[in-house]
Amino acid sequence: MAVVLVMVGLPARGKTYTARKIVRHMQWHGHAAKVFNVGNYRRERLGSNQPASFFDPDNSEGRSARRAMAEAALADLFGWLDSGGEVAIYDATNITRERRGWVRASIRERGIEPIFVESICNDSDIVATNIRETKLLSPDYVGADPERAVSDFTRRIEHYERAYEPITDEALSWVKVVDVGRRVVINRVQGPLATRIVALLMNLHIVPRTLYFTRHGESAYNVLGKLGGDPSLSPRGRRYGPALSRFLDTRQTRPTHVWTSTLRRTIETARPVTSAARSWRLLDEIDAGVCNGWTYADVAARMPDDFHRRKADKLRYRYPRGESYLDVMERLGPVILELERQQESVLVVAHNAVIRCLYAWFADKTVDEAPHLEIPLHTVIAITPRAYGILEERFALDVDA
């Protein structure tokens, strides 16, 4: 049975960010998921430069135009479900009982009971930050003067506030996310896909913070081109930890938390940064199974069929008695939820395959792209999640000076 989520809430409350994360979560676990954002239909068909007055509930022309866009998005959503979609998200404000009643009735005609996801935020500081940090990146304000954009968007929110009717009907299926995850209230939500989505919602928030991802310093196996194992750092690799610590000193704030795998090369890399790193077995490198300690040339010579199978499908190939990239993605699920939950900066020191998967999640790369992403040694990737994508910076640190 397909799942349809209907977003609800005022602007600048994190609805679009949440919708995108749900889709990412579902796709990560092999489900067909897609967002139907009514705002995108408005921008594509009516233009992105609509003034705040367009959203005035007393503006009958604007109200009619917005309804037409809502109908178009819902029609496309139904078409996508008919083609095999599993999880569809209807992303709009949906702030009135009348609008939610129409959406629910339309979806129930398809034999599906929608789940409403209401984002509520009463913290004015968080809303103000969200307007400044994310809404200025909205497609509605591309190239606009920042002060004018904030002023216009604030007026738009005031129009929505006049019409807003929070969900109170306990006969509906809904999840209320209050103050960016400080409290989550669930009503009449059932089913395996729905409960998996709820688990994600309980860990999401829109508080800005930076996540730092890096591989360990060069190891003895890196020098020899060998797979897996638990080697120590090479002399060159031992210079990376101090360089990493010096780099973090230059940031506005050092990471509050430092996570490593349980393997020596990550623990040794993190030691100059902190003596209080948390080691996760879930962050260990992909298990090369019987190929641990081999070079790729060894694999090609001893197991040519496996060598070619891996080359043809790096995502799904599983080392004999080892893991595939899909296996690594599945085991990283709890780590990802914990990273989403964190409201402070985190440094993750891990391995090539693991950092590829974590980066793919936050950078909105496809599952198929993950095994082929370039993650160089001695490089820090700093990611700040935002409603519309991420802010990404890469820093190659010099260990040879």
C-alpha atoms as a printed R data frame, in Angstrom:
    type eleno elety resid chain resno       x       y       z
1   ATOM     1    CA   MET     A     1   0.000   0.000   0.000
2   ATOM     2    CA   ALA     A     2   1.346   3.393  -1.002
3   ATOM     3    CA   VAL     A     3   1.896   6.110   1.595
4   ATOM     4    CA   VAL     A     4   0.933   9.750   0.971
5   ATOM     5    CA   LEU     A     5   2.228  12.427   3.330
6   ATOM     6    CA   VAL     A     6   0.682  15.887   3.328
7   ATOM     7    CA   MET     A     7   2.868  18.669   4.715
8   ATOM     8    CA   VAL     A     8   1.176  21.338   6.852
9   ATOM     9    CA   GLY     A     9   2.456  24.547   8.397
10  ATOM    10    CA   LEU     A    10   3.442  28.153   8.007
11  ATOM    11    CA   PRO     A    11   6.410  29.135   5.815
12  ATOM    12    CA   ALA     A    12   9.911  28.993   7.366
13  ATOM    13    CA   ARG     A    13   9.015  26.029   9.566
14  ATOM    14    CA   GLY     A    14  11.118  23.460   7.733
15  ATOM    15    CA   LYS     A    15   8.440  21.689   5.672
16  ATOM    16    CA   THR     A    16  10.423  21.491   2.436
17  ATOM    17    CA   TYR     A    17  13.576  20.442   4.276
18  ATOM    18    CA   THR     A    18  11.620  17.704   6.059
19  ATOM    19    CA   ALA     A    19   9.953  16.517   2.848
20  ATOM    20    CA   ARG     A    20  13.300  16.218   1.069
21  ATOM    21    CA   LYS     A    21  14.786  14.258   3.960
22  ATOM    22    CA   ILE     A    22  11.872  11.814   4.012
23  ATOM    23    CA   VAL     A    23  12.315  11.136   0.311
24  ATOM    24    CA   ARG     A    24  16.047  10.653   0.829
25  ATOM    25    CA   HIS     A    25  15.364   8.231   3.688
26  ATOM    26    CA   MET     A    26  12.909   6.167   1.667
27  ATOM    27    CA   GLN     A    27  15.101   6.035  -1.438
28  ATOM    28    CA   TRP     A    28  18.071   5.054   0.703
29  ATOM    29    CA   HIS     A    29  16.121   1.978   1.822
30  ATOM    30    CA   GLY     A    30  15.030   1.023  -1.674
31  ATOM    31    CA   HIS     A    31  11.567   2.627  -1.879
32  ATOM    32    CA   ALA     A    32  10.293   4.797  -4.751
33  ATOM    33    CA   ALA     A    33   9.630   8.207  -3.176
34  ATOM    34    CA   LYS     A    34   9.008  11.675  -4.579
35  ATOM    35    CA   VAL     A    35   8.071  15.199  -3.425
36  ATOM    36    CA   PHE     A    36   5.372  17.191  -5.215
37  ATOM    37    CA   ASN     A    37   6.040  20.784  -4.171
38  ATOM    38    CA   VAL     A    38   3.173  23.127  -4.999
39  ATOM    39    CA   GLY     A    39   5.532  26.114  -4.815
40  ATOM    40    CA   ASN     A    40   7.545  24.663  -7.694
41  ATOM    41    CA   TYR     A    41   4.395  24.459  -9.830
42  ATOM    42    CA   ARG     A    42   3.664  28.104  -9.027
43  ATOM    43    CA   ARG     A    43   7.201  29.181  -9.941
44  ATOM    44    CA   GLU     A    44   7.268  27.165 -13.163
45  ATOM    45    CA   ARG     A    45   3.822  28.230 -14.412
46  ATOM    46    CA   LEU     A    46   3.267  31.678 -12.903
47  ATOM    47    CA   GLY     A    47   6.803  32.925 -12.316
48  ATOM    48    CA   SER     A    48   8.891  33.154  -9.168
49  ATOM    49    CA   ASN     A    49   8.554  36.879  -8.586
50  ATOM    50    CA   GLN     A    50   5.082  36.941  -7.043
51  ATOM    51    CA   PRO     A    51   4.770  39.692  -4.392
52  ATOM    52    CA   ALA     A    52   3.576  39.044  -0.851
53  ATOM    53    CA   SER     A    53   0.116  40.332  -1.811
54  ATOM    54    CA   PHE     A    54  -0.306  37.290  -4.085
55  ATOM    55    CA   PHE     A    55  -0.553  35.203  -0.891
56  ATOM    56    CA   ASP     A    56  -3.118  37.434   0.814
57  ATOM    57    CA   PRO     A    57  -6.157  35.238   1.659
58  ATOM    58    CA   ASP     A    58  -8.386  38.151   0.618
59  ATOM    59    CA   ASN     A    59  -6.820  38.235  -2.854
60  ATOM    60    CA   SER     A    60  -9.361  36.152  -4.799
61  ATOM    61    CA   GLU     A    61  -7.259  36.083  -7.975
62  ATOM    62    CA   GLY     A    62  -4.190  34.882  -6.108
63  ATOM    63    CA   ARG     A    63  -6.255  32.360  -4.166
64  ATOM    64    CA   SER     A    64  -7.689  30.931  -7.383
65  ATOM    65    CA   ALA     A    65  -4.243  30.691  -8.981
66  ATOM    66    CA   ARG     A    66  -2.805  28.950  -5.940
67  ATOM    67    CA   ARG     A    67  -5.674  26.452  -5.949
68  ATOM    68    CA   ALA     A    68  -5.007  25.639  -9.612
69  ATOM    69    CA   MET     A    69  -1.366  24.907  -8.814
70  ATOM    70    CA   ALA     A    70  -2.412  22.712  -5.871
71  ATOM    71    CA   GLU     A    71  -4.705  20.722  -8.158
72  ATOM    72    CA   ALA     A    72  -1.980  20.289 -10.786
73  ATOM    73    CA   ALA     A    73   0.514  18.995  -8.225
74  ATOM    74    CA   LEU     A    74  -2.002  16.547  -6.774
75  ATOM    75    CA   ALA     A    75  -2.919  15.251 -10.242
76  ATOM    76    CA   ASP     A    76   0.756  14.575 -10.994
77  ATOM    77    CA   LEU     A    77   1.134  12.872  -7.613
78  ATOM    78    CA   PHE     A    78  -1.685  10.474  -8.481
79  ATOM    79    CA   GLY     A    79  -0.177   9.768 -11.891
80  ATOM    80    CA   TRP     A    80   3.151   8.958 -10.274
81  ATOM    81    CA   LEU     A    81   1.519   6.577  -7.791
82  ATOM    82    CA   ASP     A    82  -0.230   4.828 -10.685
83  ATOM    83    CA   SER     A    83   3.173   4.254 -12.307
84  ATOM    84    CA   GLY     A    84   4.499   2.396  -9.244
85  ATOM    85    CA   GLY     A    85   5.391   5.073  -6.713
86  ATOM    86    CA   GLU     A    86   5.413   4.036  -3.057
87  ATOM    87    CA   VAL     A    87   5.823   7.176  -0.934
88  ATOM    88    CA   ALA     A    88   4.485  10.495  -2.233
89  ATOM    89    CA   ILE     A    89   4.807  13.798  -0.368
90  ATOM    90    CA   TYR     A    90   2.434  16.660  -1.072
91  ATOM    91    CA   ASP     A    91   4.451  19.702  -0.030
92  ATOM    92    CA   ALA     A    92   2.434  22.874   0.514
93  ATOM    93    CA   THR     A    93   1.252  24.977   3.452
94  ATOM    94    CA   ASN     A    94  -2.213  23.306   3.611
95  ATOM    95    CA   ILE     A    95  -3.025  25.566   6.557
96  ATOM    96    CA   THR     A    96  -6.831  25.629   6.415
97  ATOM    97    CA   ARG     A    97  -9.314  22.928   7.350
98  ATOM    98    CA   GLU     A    98 -11.026  23.443   4.000
99  ATOM    99    CA   ARG     A    99  -7.827  22.818   2.020
100 ATOM   100    CA   ARG     A   100  -6.891  19.759   4.096
101 ATOM   101    CA   GLY     A   101 -10.418  18.404   3.726
102 ATOM   102    CA   TRP     A   102 -10.224  18.685  -0.056
103 ATOM   103    CA   VAL     A   103  -6.751  17.075  -0.161
104 ATOM   104    CA   ARG     A   104  -7.827  14.241   2.143
105 ATOM   105    CA   ALA     A   105 -11.025  13.534   0.216
106 ATOM   106    CA   SER     A   106  -9.102  13.449  -3.080
107 ATOM   107    CA   ILE     A   107  -6.517  11.015  -1.706
108 ATOM   108    CA   ARG     A   108  -9.070   8.793   0.003
109 ATOM   109    CA   GLU     A   109 -10.815   8.348  -3.357
110 ATOM   110    CA   ARG     A   110  -7.670   6.399  -4.282
111 ATOM   111    CA   GLY     A   111  -8.108   4.118  -1.251
112 ATOM   112    CA   ILE     A   112  -5.286   5.780   0.731
113 ATOM   113    CA   GLU     A   113  -5.585   7.491   4.101
114 ATOM   114    CA   PRO     A   114  -3.099  10.392   4.018
115 ATOM   115    CA   ILE     A   115  -0.793  11.214   6.914
116 ATOM   116    CA   PHE     A   116  -0.534  14.930   7.678
117 ATOM   117    CA   VAL     A   117   2.876  16.148   8.857
118 ATOM   118    CA   GLU     A   118   2.485  19.499  10.618
119 ATOM   119    CA   SER     A   119   5.562  21.589  11.346
120 ATOM   120    CA   ILE     A   120   4.935  23.921  14.281
121 ATOM   121    CA   CYS     A   121   7.461  26.432  15.548
122 ATOM   122    CA   ASN     A   122   6.704  28.989  18.229
123 ATOM   123    CA   ASP     A   123  10.346  29.966  18.778
124 ATOM   124    CA   SER     A   124  10.732  33.375  17.087
125 ATOM   125    CA   ASP     A   125  14.535  33.129  17.105
126 ATOM   126    CA   ILE     A   126  14.458  29.842  15.183
127 ATOM   127    CA   VAL     A   127  11.970  31.228  12.655
128 ATOM   128    CA   ALA     A   128  14.053  34.370  12.161
129 ATOM   129    CA   THR     A   129  17.192  32.294  11.667
130 ATOM   130    CA   ASN     A   130  15.411  30.044   9.207
131 ATOM   131    CA   ILE     A   131  14.268  33.047   7.191
132 ATOM   132    CA   ARG     A   132  17.784  34.479   7.059
133 ATOM   133    CA   GLU     A   133  19.699  31.263   6.548
134 ATOM   134    CA   THR     A   134  17.449  29.309   4.211
135 ATOM   135    CA   LYS     A   135  14.649  31.314   2.698
136 ATOM   136    CA   LEU     A   136  17.089  33.731   1.093
137 ATOM   137    CA   LEU     A   137  18.232  30.692  -0.894
138 ATOM   138    CA   SER     A   138  14.672  29.950  -2.007
139 ATOM   139    CA   PRO     A   139  14.049  30.041  -5.772
140 ATOM   140    CA   ASP     A   140  11.501  32.798  -5.049
141 ATOM   141    CA   TYR     A   141  14.287  35.237  -4.174
142 ATOM   142    CA   VAL     A   142  17.123  34.431  -6.552
143 ATOM   143    CA   GLY     A   143  19.087  37.638  -7.129
144 ATOM   144    CA   ALA     A   144  16.886  39.657  -4.767
145 ATOM   145    CA   ASP     A   145  18.275  42.191  -2.308
146 ATOM   146    CA   PRO     A   146  18.537  40.326   1.018
147 ATOM   147    CA   GLU     A   147  16.762  42.969   3.074
148 ATOM   148    CA   ARG     A   148  13.910  43.280   0.591
149 ATOM   149    CA   ALA     A   149  13.637  39.479   0.378
150 ATOM   150    CA   VAL     A   150  13.351  39.159   4.160
151 ATOM   151    CA   SER     A   151  10.768  41.962   4.301
152 ATOM   152    CA   ASP     A   152   8.670  40.466   1.498
153 ATOM   153    CA   PHE     A   153   8.828  36.967   2.930
154 ATOM   154    CA   THR     A   154   7.885  38.228   6.387
155 ATOM   155    CA   ARG     A   155   4.783  39.879   4.922
156 ATOM   156    CA   ARG     A   156   3.961  36.633   3.125
157 ATOM   157    CA   ILE     A   157   4.119  34.753   6.434
158 ATOM   158    CA   GLU     A   158   1.792  37.321   8.027
159 ATOM   159    CA   HIS     A   159  -0.805  36.603   5.341
160 ATOM   160    CA   TYR     A   160  -0.584  32.878   6.030
161 ATOM   161    CA   GLU     A   161  -0.797  33.454   9.786
162 ATOM   162    CA   ARG     A   162  -4.176  35.142   9.342
163 ATOM   163    CA   ALA     A   163  -5.613  32.017   7.718
164 ATOM   164    CA   TYR     A   164  -3.783  29.308   9.684
165 ATOM   165    CA   GLU     A   165  -5.924  26.661  11.384
166 ATOM   166    CA   PRO     A   166  -3.762  24.045  13.176
167 ATOM   167    CA   ILE     A   167  -4.785  20.394  12.990
168 ATOM   168    CA   THR     A   168  -7.077  19.417  15.880
169 ATOM   169    CA   ASP     A   169  -9.124  16.581  14.370
170 ATOM   170    CA   GLU     A   170  -8.115  13.326  16.074
171 ATOM   171    CA   ALA     A   171  -9.926  11.308  13.412
172 ATOM   172    CA   LEU     A   172  -7.082  12.175  11.022
173 ATOM   173    CA   SER     A   173  -3.687  10.485  10.815
174 ATOM   174    CA   TRP     A   174  -1.047  13.055  11.696
175 ATOM   175    CA   VAL     A   175   2.380  13.790  13.098
176 ATOM   176    CA   LYS     A   176   3.083  17.142  14.720
177 ATOM   177    CA   VAL     A   177   6.744  18.199  14.845
178 ATOM   178    CA   VAL     A   178   6.989  20.982  17.429
179 ATOM   179    CA   ASP     A   179   9.851  23.488  17.667
180 ATOM   180    CA   VAL     A   180  12.190  21.685  15.287
181 ATOM   181    CA   GLY     A   181  11.926  18.301  16.956
182 ATOM   182    CA   ARG     A   182  11.777  19.241  20.629
183 ATOM   183    CA   ARG     A   183   8.472  17.413  20.739
184 ATOM   184    CA   VAL     A   184   6.839  14.996  18.293
185 ATOM   185    CA   VAL     A   185   3.173  14.057  18.685
186 ATOM   186    CA   ILE     A   186   1.757  11.106  16.731
187 ATOM   187    CA   ASN     A   187  -1.904  10.267  16.094
188 ATOM   188    CA   ARG     A   188  -3.314   7.214  14.283
189 ATOM   189    CA   VAL     A   189  -0.150   6.373  12.344
190 ATOM   190    CA   GLN     A   190   0.353   2.711  11.428
191 ATOM   191    CA   GLY     A   191   2.261   0.531   8.981
192 ATOM   192    CA   PRO     A   192   5.946  -0.303   8.436
193 ATOM   193    CA   LEU     A   193   6.739   2.504   5.993
194 ATOM   194    CA   ALA     A   194   4.881   5.081   8.074
195 ATOM   195    CA   THR     A   195   6.624   4.072  11.300
196 ATOM   196    CA   ARG     A   196  10.016   4.248   9.570
197 ATOM   197    CA   ILE     A   197   9.167   7.784   8.487
198 ATOM   198    CA   VAL     A   198   8.133   8.694  12.040
199 ATOM   199    CA   ALA     A   199  11.504   7.458  13.324
200 ATOM   200    CA   LEU     A   200  13.204   9.898  10.957
201 ATOM   201    CA   LEU     A   201  10.899  12.763  11.934
202 ATOM   202    CA   MET     A   202  11.786  12.234  15.584
203 ATOM   203    CA   ASN     A   203  15.410  13.025  14.744
204 ATOM   204    CA   LEU     A   204  15.106  15.874  12.223
205 ATOM   205    CA   HIS     A   205  15.477  19.570  12.960
206 ATOM   206    CA   ILE     A   206  16.365  22.786  11.109
207 ATOM   207    CA   VAL     A   207  18.915  24.217  13.545
208 ATOM   208    CA   PRO     A   208  22.000  25.202  11.476
209 ATOM   209    CA   ARG     A   209  25.175  23.263  12.308
210 ATOM   210    CA   THR     A   210  28.224  22.034  10.423
211 ATOM   211    CA   LEU     A   211  29.152  18.399   9.882
212 ATOM   212    CA   TYR     A   212  32.797  17.621   9.137
213 ATOM   213    CA   PHE     A   213  33.631  14.424   7.257
214 ATOM   214    CA   THR     A   214  37.165  13.152   6.683
215 ATOM   215    CA   ARG     A   215  38.999   9.935   6.019
216 ATOM   216    CA   HIS     A   216  41.738   8.865   8.372
217 ATOM   217    CA   GLY     A   217  45.324   9.820   7.635
218 ATOM   218    CA   GLU     A   218  47.290   7.729   5.189
219 ATOM   219    CA   SER     A   219  47.695   4.190   6.562
220 ATOM   220    CA   ALA     A   220  50.353   1.562   5.998
221 ATOM   221    CA   TYR     A   221  47.836  -0.293   3.793
222 ATOM   222    CA   ASN     A   222  47.195   2.859   1.739
223 ATOM   223    CA   VAL     A   223  50.904   2.965   0.956
224 ATOM   224    CA   LEU     A   224  50.844  -0.662  -0.173
225 ATOM   225    CA   GLY     A   225  47.476  -0.443  -1.945
226 ATOM   226    CA   LYS     A   226  45.924  -3.122   0.269
227 ATOM   227    CA   LEU     A   227  42.250  -3.550   1.159
228 ATOM   228    CA   GLY     A   228  40.690  -3.475   4.614
229 ATOM   229    CA   GLY     A   229  42.596  -4.703   7.643
230 ATOM   230    CA   ASP     A   230  43.442  -2.746  10.764
231 ATOM   231    CA   PRO     A   231  46.776  -1.099  10.014
232 ATOM   232    CA   SER     A   232  48.262   1.868  11.821
233 ATOM   233    CA   LEU     A   233  49.016   5.174  10.148
234 ATOM   234    CA   SER     A   234  52.053   5.658   7.964
235 ATOM   235    CA   PRO     A   235  54.629   8.319   9.008
236 ATOM   236    CA   ARG     A   236  52.933  10.693   6.563
237 ATOM   237    CA   GLY     A   237  49.487   9.783   7.854
238 ATOM   238    CA   ARG     A   238  50.525  10.568  11.432
239 ATOM   239    CA   ARG     A   239  50.992  14.195  10.419
240 ATOM   240    CA   TYR     A   240  47.353  14.500   9.401
241 ATOM   241    CA   GLY     A   241  45.850  14.456  12.929
242 ATOM   242    CA   PRO     A   242  47.831  17.522  14.124
243 ATOM   243    CA   ALA     A   243  47.068  19.300  10.815
244 ATOM   244    CA   LEU     A   244  43.387  18.496  11.275
245 ATOM   245    CA   SER     A   245  43.410  19.880  14.815
246 ATOM   246    CA   ARG     A   246  45.080  23.106  13.651
247 ATOM   247    CA   PHE     A   247  42.527  23.449  10.872
248 ATOM   248    CA   LEU     A   248  39.613  23.081  13.307
249 ATOM   249    CA   ASP     A   249  41.155  25.838  15.452
250 ATOM   250    CA   THR     A   250  40.606  28.215  12.537
251 ATOM   251    CA   ARG     A   251  36.857  27.526  12.384
252 ATOM   252    CA   GLN     A   252  34.336  29.681  14.169
253 ATOM   253    CA   THR     A   253  33.646  26.818  16.575
254 ATOM   254    CA   ARG     A   254  35.397  23.494  16.938
255 ATOM   255    CA   PRO     A   255  33.181  20.400  16.594
256 ATOM   256    CA   THR     A   256  31.460  19.529  19.854
257 ATOM   257    CA   HIS     A   257  31.545  15.805  19.068
258 ATOM   258    CA   VAL     A   258  34.176  13.652  17.359
259 ATOM   259    CA   TRP     A   259  33.259  10.172  16.095
260 ATOM   260    CA   THR     A   260  35.589   7.509  14.735
261 ATOM   261    CA   SER     A   261  35.371   3.878  13.723
262 ATOM   262    CA   THR     A   262  36.839   1.200  15.991
263 ATOM   263    CA   LEU     A   263  39.849   0.745  13.696
264 ATOM   264    CA   ARG     A   264  43.270   2.044  14.668
265 ATOM   265    CA   ARG     A   265  43.814   4.369  11.740
266 ATOM   266    CA   THR     A   266  40.776   6.526  12.590
267 ATOM   267    CA   ILE     A   267  41.429   6.503  16.334
268 ATOM   268    CA   GLU     A   268  45.064   7.527  15.784
269 ATOM   269    CA   THR     A   269  43.947  10.319  13.416
270 ATOM   270    CA   ALA     A   270  41.462  11.751  15.920
271 ATOM   271    CA   ARG     A   271  43.764  11.562  18.958
272 ATOM   272    CA   PRO     A   272  45.424  14.989  18.377
273 ATOM   273    CA   VAL     A   273  41.936  16.534  17.989
274 ATOM   274    CA   THR     A   274  40.431  15.204  21.217
275 ATOM   275    CA   SER     A   275  40.903  12.585  23.891
276 ATOM   276    CA   ALA     A   276  37.132  12.058  24.091
277 ATOM   277    CA   ALA     A   277  36.263  10.696  20.652
278 ATOM   278    CA   ARG     A   278  33.391   8.228  20.388
279 ATOM   279    CA   SER     A   279  34.202   5.023  18.499
280 ATOM   280    CA   TRP     A   280  31.403   3.387  16.477
281 ATOM   281    CA   ARG     A   281  31.722  -0.088  14.997
282 ATOM   282    CA   LEU     A   282  29.048   1.035  12.532
283 ATOM   283    CA   LEU     A   283  31.653   3.435  11.074
284 ATOM   284    CA   ASP     A   284  34.160   0.655  10.308
285 ATOM   285    CA   GLU     A   285  35.325   0.349   6.707
286 ATOM   286    CA   ILE     A   286  33.487  -1.881   4.231
287 ATOM   287    CA   ASP     A   287  34.368  -5.501   5.043
288 ATOM   288    CA   ALA     A   288  36.453  -6.959   2.216
289 ATOM   289    CA   GLY     A   289  35.892 -10.482   3.527
290 ATOM   290    CA   VAL     A   290  38.344 -13.006   2.131
291 ATOM   291    CA   CYS     A   291  40.034 -10.158   0.230
292 ATOM   292    CA   ASN     A   292  41.183  -8.356   3.399
293 ATOM   293    CA   GLY     A   293  44.861  -7.538   3.038
294 ATOM   294    CA   TRP     A   294  44.861  -8.099  -0.722
295 ATOM   295    CA   THR     A   295  45.617  -5.519  -3.415
296 ATOM   296    CA   TYR     A   296  43.251  -5.021  -6.349
297 ATOM   297    CA   ALA     A   297  45.864  -6.731  -8.502
298 ATOM   298    CA   ASP     A   298  45.633  -9.735  -6.157
299 ATOM   299    CA   VAL     A   299  41.851  -9.800  -6.561
300 ATOM   300    CA   ALA     A   300  42.145  -9.616 -10.363
301 ATOM   301    CA   ALA     A   301  44.663 -12.461 -10.398
302 ATOM   302    CA   ARG     A   302  43.072 -14.776  -7.819
303 ATOM   303    CA   MET     A   303  39.376 -14.009  -8.348
304 ATOM   304    CA   PRO     A   304  38.984 -12.580 -11.870
305 ATOM   305    CA   ASP     A   305  35.219 -13.195 -12.011
306 ATOM   306    CA   ASP     A   306  34.706 -11.284  -8.769
307 ATOM   307    CA   PHE     A   307  37.002  -8.513  -9.958
308 ATOM   308    CA   HIS     A   308  34.847  -7.988 -13.063
309 ATOM   309    CA   ARG     A   309  31.559  -8.322 -11.167
310 ATOM   310    CA   ARG     A   310  32.665  -5.594  -8.773
311 ATOM   311    CA   LYS     A   311  33.767  -3.380 -11.640
312 ATOM   312    CA   ALA     A   312  30.390  -3.860 -13.361
313 ATOM   313    CA   ASP     A   313  28.259  -3.182 -10.262
314 ATOM   314    CA   LYS     A   314  30.251  -1.630  -7.432
315 ATOM   315    CA   LEU     A   315  27.081  -0.764  -5.506
316 ATOM   316    CA   ARG     A   316  25.719  -4.301  -5.180
317 ATOM   317    CA   TYR     A   317  28.880  -6.394  -5.360
318 ATOM   318    CA   ARG     A   318  29.515  -8.127  -2.051
319 ATOM   319    CA   TYR     A   319  32.992  -9.362  -1.199
320 ATOM   320    CA   PRO     A   320  32.908 -13.096  -0.360
321 ATOM   321    CA   ARG     A   321  32.201 -13.273   3.394
322 ATOM   322    CA   GLY     A   322  32.223  -9.462   3.360
323 ATOM   323    CA   GLU     A   323  29.977  -6.527   2.502
324 ATOM   324    CA   SER     A   324  28.596  -4.536  -0.406
325 ATOM   325    CA   TYR     A   325  28.030  -0.778  -0.492
326 ATOM   326    CA   LEU     A   326  24.329  -1.472   0.008
327 ATOM   327    CA   ASP     A   327  25.216  -3.363   3.194
328 ATOM   328    CA   VAL     A   328  27.263  -0.392   4.416
329 ATOM   329    CA   MET     A   329  24.398   2.009   3.696
330 ATOM   330    CA   GLU     A   330  21.999  -0.143   5.676
331 ATOM   331    CA   ARG     A   331  24.272  -0.385   8.719
332 ATOM   332    CA   LEU     A   332  24.901   3.371   8.644
333 ATOM   333    CA   GLY     A   333  21.175   4.020   9.230
334 ATOM   334    CA   PRO     A   334  21.506   4.623  13.012
335 ATOM   335    CA   VAL     A   335  24.552   6.856  12.463
336 ATOM   336    CA   ILE     A   336  22.645   8.962   9.951
337 ATOM   337    CA   LEU     A   337  19.700   9.372  12.308
338 ATOM   338    CA   GLU     A   338  22.083  10.408  15.071
339 ATOM   339    CA   LEU     A   339  23.782  12.935  12.772
340 ATOM   340    CA   GLU     A   340  20.380  14.332  11.824
341 ATOM   341    CA   ARG     A   341  19.478  14.620  15.514
342 ATOM   342    CA   GLN     A   342  22.610  16.542  16.481
343 ATOM   343    CA   GLN     A   343  22.170  20.294  16.928
344 ATOM   344    CA   GLU     A   344  25.900  20.869  17.430
345 ATOM   345    CA   SER     A   345  28.823  20.384  15.079
346 ATOM   346    CA   VAL     A   346  30.219  16.877  14.608
347 ATOM   347    CA   LEU     A   347  33.496  15.624  13.148
348 ATOM   348    CA   VAL     A   348  33.379  12.107  11.661
349 ATOM   349    CA   VAL     A   349  36.737  10.428  11.026
350 ATOM   350    CA   ALA     A   350  36.098   7.246   9.072
351 ATOM   351    CA   HIS     A   351  36.952   5.424   5.836
352 ATOM   352    CA   ASN     A   352  36.575   5.848   2.103
353 ATOM   353    CA   ALA     A   353  33.411   3.769   1.586
354 ATOM   354    CA   VAL     A   354  31.807   5.043   4.790
355 ATOM   355    CA   ILE     A   355  32.470   8.728   4.069
356 ATOM   356    CA   ARG     A   356  31.209   8.232   0.518
357 ATOM   357    CA   CYS     A   357  27.893   6.962   1.894
358 ATOM   358    CA   LEU     A   358  27.532   9.653   4.565
359 ATOM   359    CA   TYR     A   359  28.423  12.389   2.093
360 ATOM   360    CA   ALA     A   360  25.963  10.978  -0.448
361 ATOM   361    CA   TRP     A   361  23.167  11.165   2.109
362 ATOM   362    CA   PHE     A   362  23.705  14.796   3.073
363 ATOM   363    CA   ALA     A   363  24.674  16.013  -0.406
364 ATOM   364    CA   ASP     A   364  21.545  14.420  -1.917
365 ATOM   365    CA   LYS     A   365  23.479  12.107  -4.223
366 ATOM   366    CA   THR     A   366  21.772   9.018  -5.571
367 ATOM   367    CA   VAL     A   367  22.447   5.604  -4.111
368 ATOM   368    CA   ASP     A   368  24.057   4.575  -7.409
369 ATOM   369    CA   GLU     A   369  26.456   7.541  -7.268
370 ATOM   370    CA   ALA     A   370  27.741   6.819  -3.763
371 ATOM   371    CA   PRO     A   371  30.392   4.154  -4.587
372 ATOM   372    CA   HIS     A   372  31.997   6.424  -7.181
373 ATOM   373    CA   LEU     A   373  32.291   9.678  -5.232
374 ATOM   374    CA   GLU     A   374  35.751  11.227  -4.899
375 ATOM   375    CA   ILE     A   375  36.816  11.430  -1.244
376 ATOM   376    CA   PRO     A   376  40.553  12.234  -1.172
377 ATOM   377    CA   LEU     A   377  42.856  11.507   1.771
378 ATOM   378    CA   HIS     A   378  43.835  14.414   4.030
379 ATOM   379    CA   THR     A   379  40.772  16.428   3.004
380 ATOM   380    CA   VAL     A   380  38.027  17.833   5.241
381 ATOM   381    CA   ILE     A   381  34.508  18.126   3.818
382 ATOM   382    CA   ALA     A   382  32.412  20.662   5.752
383 ATOM   383    CA   ILE     A   383  28.664  20.447   5.150
384 ATOM   384    CA   THR     A   384  25.978  22.772   6.507
385 ATOM   385    CA   PRO     A   385  22.483  21.365   5.774
386 ATOM   386    CA   ARG     A   386  19.928  23.886   4.492
387 ATOM   387    CA   ALA     A   387  16.325  23.731   3.324
388 ATOM   388    CA   TYR     A   388  17.439  24.098  -0.282
389 ATOM   389    CA   GLY     A   389  20.478  21.849  -0.521
390 ATOM   390    CA   ILE     A   390  23.688  22.239   1.465
391 ATOM   391    CA   LEU     A   391  26.605  24.590   1.859
392 ATOM   392    CA   GLU     A   392  29.698  22.513   1.109
393 ATOM   393    CA   GLU     A   393  33.361  23.407   1.527
394 ATOM   394    CA   ARG     A   394  36.417  21.208   0.989
395 ATOM   395    CA   PHE     A   395  39.802  21.790   2.577
396 ATOM   396    CA   ALA     A   396  42.901  19.856   1.465
397 ATOM   397    CA   LEU     A   397  45.370  19.910   4.357
398 ATOM   398    CA   ASP     A   398  49.110  19.891   3.723
399 ATOM   399    CA   VAL     A   399  50.925  17.065   5.533
400 ATOM   400    CA   ASP     A   400  54.111  17.314   3.502
401 ATOM   401    CA   ALA     A   401  55.272  20.797   4.497
